[in-house]
Amino acid sequence: MTGEELMTLEEIAAALVAGCRDGNEEENLGRLYSSEAISVEPHDMGRGRKAMGLAGIREKHAWWAENFEVHGGEVEGPFLHGPDRFAVIFTIDATYKASGERMQSREIGLYHVAGGKIVLEEFFVTS
């Protein structure tokens, strides 16, 4: 694939899931996300619910890595929806470093794609 070819929804979804499973989330940010992408979390964890732009999403990832120790998790999907969306289910086992509190959570990530890039990601807590 040349730099001018747009990735399909299926290719983006598969690459995101593979990156999450392989621990290559940071590499995927620059490759799969629009520079104007928006990320919306289900809760405000002290930084607001929205991360604006690729730089904001990178900061959100860095904040997570600094504040949580991840013990394990699973990634299910992707689940394609129409020509421009897909969902992924994340199961996470992590400890909040500041309190030592260990938590297990399950989230659905809904990804919106336009112009061959992820433009919006929204997370929903299932448990």
C-alpha positions in Angstrom: 0.0 0.0 0.0 1.4 3.4 -1.0 1.0 6.5 1.2 -1.8 7.7 -1.0 -4.0 4.7 -0.7 -6.8 4.9 1.9 -7.2 2.0 4.3 -10.6 0.4 4.2 -12.8 0.1 7.3 -12.0 -3.6 7.6 -8.2 -2.9 7.4 -8.4 -0.1 10.0 -10.5 -2.2 12.4 -8.2 -5.3 12.0 -5.1 -3.1 12.5 -6.5 -1.5 15.6 -7.4 -4.8 17.2 -4.1 -6.4 16.3 -2.2 -3.4 17.7 -4.1 -3.6 21.0 -3.4 -7.4 21.3 0.3 -6.9 20.4 0.8 -3.7 22.6 1.4 -1.4 19.6 -1.3 1.1 20.5 1.1 4.1 20.2 2.2 3.1 16.7 -1.4 2.8 15.6 -2.3 6.3 16.8 -0.2 7.9 14.1 -1.1 5.4 11.4 -4.9 4.9 12.0 -6.1 8.2 13.5 -6.9 11.5 11.9 -4.9 14.5 13.4 -8.3 16.0 14.3 -9.6 12.8 16.0 -11.7 13.0 19.1 -11.8 10.5 22.0 -14.7 10.5 24.5 -14.4 8.5 27.7 -17.5 7.4 29.8 -16.3 9.2 32.9 -14.2 12.2 33.8 -11.1 10.9 35.6 -9.8 14.3 36.3 -8.8 15.3 32.7 -12.3 15.8 31.3 -14.1 13.3 29.2 -12.9 14.4 25.8 -9.4 14.3 24.3 -9.2 16.6 21.2 -6.9 15.9 18.3 -4.2 13.3 17.9 -1.9 15.1 20.4 -4.7 15.0 23.0 -5.3 11.3 22.5 -1.5 10.7 22.8 -1.6 12.6 26.1 -4.5 10.5 27.3 -2.6 7.3 26.5 0.5 8.6 28.4 -1.6 9.6 31.4 -3.1 6.1 31.5 0.4 4.5 31.3 1.6 6.7 34.1 -1.3 6.1 36.4 -2.3 2.5 35.9 -0.5 -0.8 36.0 -2.2 -3.2 33.6 -2.1 -6.9 34.7 -4.0 -8.3 31.7 -6.9 -8.0 29.4 -8.6 -9.2 26.3 -9.7 -7.6 23.1 -12.8 -8.9 21.2 -13.8 -8.0 17.7 -13.8 -6.0 15.6 -17.5 -5.8 15.0 -18.2 -3.9 11.8 -21.3 -1.7 11.5 -22.1 -0.2 8.1 -19.5 1.6 6.0 -18.1 3.8 8.6 -18.1 2.3 12.1 -16.8 -0.6 14.1 -16.8 -1.7 17.7 -14.3 -3.5 19.9 -14.9 -4.9 23.4 -12.0 -4.4 25.9 -11.7 -6.3 29.2 -9.1 -4.7 31.4 -7.5 -5.8 34.7 -5.5 -2.9 36.1 -4.4 -1.2 39.4 -4.6 2.5 40.0 -1.1 3.3 41.2 -2.0 6.2 43.5 -4.5 4.2 45.6 -3.3 0.6 44.9 -7.0 -0.2 44.0 -7.2 -3.1 41.5 -10.1 -3.0 39.1 -11.6 -5.1 36.4 -13.6 -3.4 33.7 -15.3 -4.1 30.4 -15.7 -1.4 27.8 -17.1 -1.1 24.3 -15.1 1.1 22.0 -17.1 2.5 19.1 -14.9 3.9 16.3 -16.1 6.2 13.5 -14.0 6.3 10.3 -13.9 8.9 7.6 -11.4 9.6 4.9 -9.5 6.4 5.7 -8.8 7.4 9.3 -10.4 7.1 12.7 -12.1 10.4 13.5 -14.0 9.6 16.7 -13.7 7.0 19.3 -16.3 6.6 22.1 -16.1 4.3 25.1 -19.0 2.8 27.0 -18.6 0.9 30.3 -20.4 -2.4 30.4 -19.4 -3.4 34.0 
